[in-house]
Amino acid sequence: MENKINFSFLINESRGRVYLLWAVLTGVGYTATHYYQHPNINGVWFVLSAIGFAYMYKVMPLRVKQMKYVYMSWAVPISVGLIVSILSARTELLPGLLGYLGAYWLAIQAVGFLWNGLVDSPGIWYYVASVMNGIGAISLYLSESLLPVQYLLAGIITVWSMLMLWLYRTDA
């Protein structure tokens, strides 16, 4: 018995394209953040997120309750995350968070993956991604030596999570 990956199916299926798009968007975003650590980077993340959510809105049948829940499982955490990131970069309300935004975003994504798994069964691969992101967040938070490369590490973990979902959840 031969197990071959059908890449044309993975690329042609809308769920697969959503995972691939988010892999590209987050990879670009985290790499840009690593090289351009300035409050204006939140504008880049806003645009990248808008592109991802607009595409999801276009291809997801949001009239189906489950798809609406999947959409919201990401829209809510990312919106809250963006607001908190902007507040930490532009105000003195959250002064300690600014140096740990890579870890913070991995924690936000861990919540999104967990929530997504709860509303889109079987959720095992979302739970795996949630744990990976959670461990990454904790590791970055606890290890000061990783902070200079926190955005690159967050990007690797996030892209890996999305590609794992692309391979294992697209046919669901």
FENKA-V852934 format. One record per pair of residues at least 24 apart in sequence whose ideal C-beta (glycine too) atoms are under 10 Angstrom apart, sorted by the first residue. I is the first residue (numbers start at 1). J is the second residue. If there is no record, write none. Layout:
# FENKA-V852934
I | J
I | J
This chain:
# FENKA-V852934
5 | 167
6 | 170
6 | 171
7 | 167
9 | 170
9 | 171
10 | 166
10 | 167
10 | 170
10 | 171
11 | 166
11 | 170
12 | 170
13 | 59
13 | 166
13 | 170
13 | 171
13 | 172
14 | 55
14 | 56
14 | 58
14 | 59
14 | 60
14 | 61
14 | 170
15 | 59
15 | 60
15 | 70
15 | 120
15 | 165
15 | 166
15 | 169
15 | 170
15 | 171
15 | 172
16 | 165
16 | 166
16 | 167
16 | 169
16 | 170
16 | 171
17 | 55
17 | 56
17 | 59
17 | 166
17 | 170
18 | 52
18 | 55
18 | 56
18 | 58
18 | 59
18 | 60
18 | 70
18 | 74
18 | 162
18 | 165
18 | 166
18 | 170
19 | 161
19 | 162
19 | 163
19 | 164
19 | 165
19 | 166
19 | 167
19 | 168
19 | 169
19 | 170
20 | 162
20 | 163
20 | 165
20 | 166
20 | 170
21 | 48
21 | 51
21 | 52
21 | 55
21 | 56
21 | 59
21 | 162
21 | 166
22 | 48
22 | 49
22 | 51
22 | 52
22 | 53
22 | 55
22 | 56
22 | 74
22 | 158
22 | 159
22 | 161
22 | 162
22 | 163
22 | 165
22 | 166
23 | 155
23 | 158
23 | 159
23 | 160
23 | 161
23 | 162
23 | 163
23 | 164
23 | 165
23 | 166
24 | 48
24 | 51
24 | 52
24 | 159
24 | 162
25 | 49
25 | 50
25 | 51
25 | 52
25 | 55
25 | 158
25 | 159
25 | 162
26 | 52
26 | 105
26 | 109
26 | 154
26 | 155
26 | 157
26 | 158
26 | 159
26 | 161
26 | 162
27 | 155
27 | 156
27 | 158
27 | 159
27 | 162
27 | 163
28 | 155
28 | 159
29 | 105
29 | 151
29 | 154
29 | 155
29 | 158
30 | 102
30 | 105
30 | 150
30 | 151
30 | 152
30 | 153
30 | 154
30 | 155
30 | 156
30 | 157
30 | 158
30 | 159
31 | 151
31 | 152
31 | 155
31 | 159
32 | 151
32 | 155
33 | 85
33 | 101
33 | 102
33 | 105
33 | 150
33 | 151
33 | 152
33 | 154
33 | 155
34 | 102
34 | 148
34 | 149
34 | 150
34 | 151
34 | 152
34 | 153
34 | 154
34 | 155
35 | 151
35 | 152
36 | 151
37 | 89
37 | 98
37 | 99
37 | 101
37 | 151
38 | 89
39 | 85
39 | 86
39 | 88
39 | 89
39 | 90
39 | 98
40 | 89
40 | 90
41 | 85
41 | 89
41 | 101
41 | 151
42 | 82
42 | 83
42 | 85
42 | 86
42 | 87
42 | 88
42 | 89
42 | 90
42 | 101
43 | 86
45 | 78
45 | 81
45 | 82
45 | 85
45 | 86
45 | 105
46 | 78
46 | 82
46 | 85
46 | 86
49 | 74
49 | 75
49 | 78
49 | 79
49 | 81
49 | 82
52 | 78
53 | 78
53 | 79
65 | 119
66 | 119
66 | 120
66 | 121
67 | 119
67 | 120
68 | 119
69 | 115
69 | 116
69 | 118
69 | 119
69 | 120
70 | 115
70 | 116
70 | 119
70 | 120
70 | 126
71 | 116
71 | 119
72 | 115
72 | 116
72 | 119
73 | 111
73 | 112
73 | 113
73 | 114
73 | 115
73 | 116
73 | 117
73 | 118
73 | 119
73 | 120
73 | 126
74 | 108
74 | 109
74 | 111
74 | 112
74 | 113
74 | 115
74 | 116
75 | 112
76 | 111
76 | 112
76 | 115
77 | 105
77 | 107
77 | 108
77 | 109
77 | 110
77 | 111
77 | 112
77 | 113
77 | 114
77 | 115
77 | 116
78 | 105
78 | 108
78 | 109
78 | 111
78 | 112
80 | 108
80 | 111
81 | 105
81 | 107
81 | 108
81 | 109
81 | 111
81 | 112
82 | 108
84 | 108
99 | 144
99 | 147
99 | 150
100 | 137
100 | 140
100 | 141
100 | 147
100 | 150
101 | 140
101 | 150
101 | 151
101 | 154
102 | 136
102 | 137
102 | 140
102 | 141
102 | 146
102 | 147
102 | 149
102 | 150
102 | 151
102 | 152
102 | 153
102 | 154
102 | 155
102 | 157
103 | 136
103 | 137
103 | 138
103 | 139
103 | 140
103 | 141
103 | 142
103 | 143
103 | 146
103 | 147
103 | 150
103 | 153
103 | 154
104 | 137
104 | 140
104 | 141
104 | 150
104 | 154
105 | 133
105 | 136
105 | 137
105 | 140
105 | 150
105 | 151
105 | 154
105 | 155
105 | 157
105 | 158
106 | 132
106 | 133
106 | 134
106 | 135
106 | 136
106 | 137
106 | 138
106 | 139
106 | 140
106 | 141
106 | 150
106 | 153
106 | 154
106 | 157
106 | 158
106 | 161
107 | 133
107 | 134
107 | 136
107 | 137
107 | 138
107 | 140
107 | 141
108 | 133
108 | 137
109 | 133
109 | 134
109 | 136
109 | 137
109 | 154
109 | 157
109 | 158
109 | 161
109 | 162
110 | 134
110 | 135
110 | 136
110 | 137
110 | 138
110 | 157
110 | 161
112 | 161
113 | 158
113 | 161
113 | 162
113 | 165
116 | 165
116 | 169
117 | 169
120 | 169
120 | 172
121 | 172
122 | 168
122 | 169
122 | 172
123 | 169
124 | 168
124 | 169
125 | 161
125 | 164
125 | 165
125 | 166
125 | 167
125 | 168
125 | 169
125 | 172
126 | 161
126 | 164
126 | 165
126 | 168
126 | 169
128 | 161
128 | 164
128 | 165
128 | 168
129 | 157
129 | 158
129 | 160
129 | 161
129 | 162
129 | 164
129 | 165
129 | 168
129 | 169
130 | 161
131 | 161
132 | 157
132 | 158
132 | 160
132 | 161
132 | 164
133 | 157
133 | 158
133 | 160
133 | 161
136 | 160
136 | 161
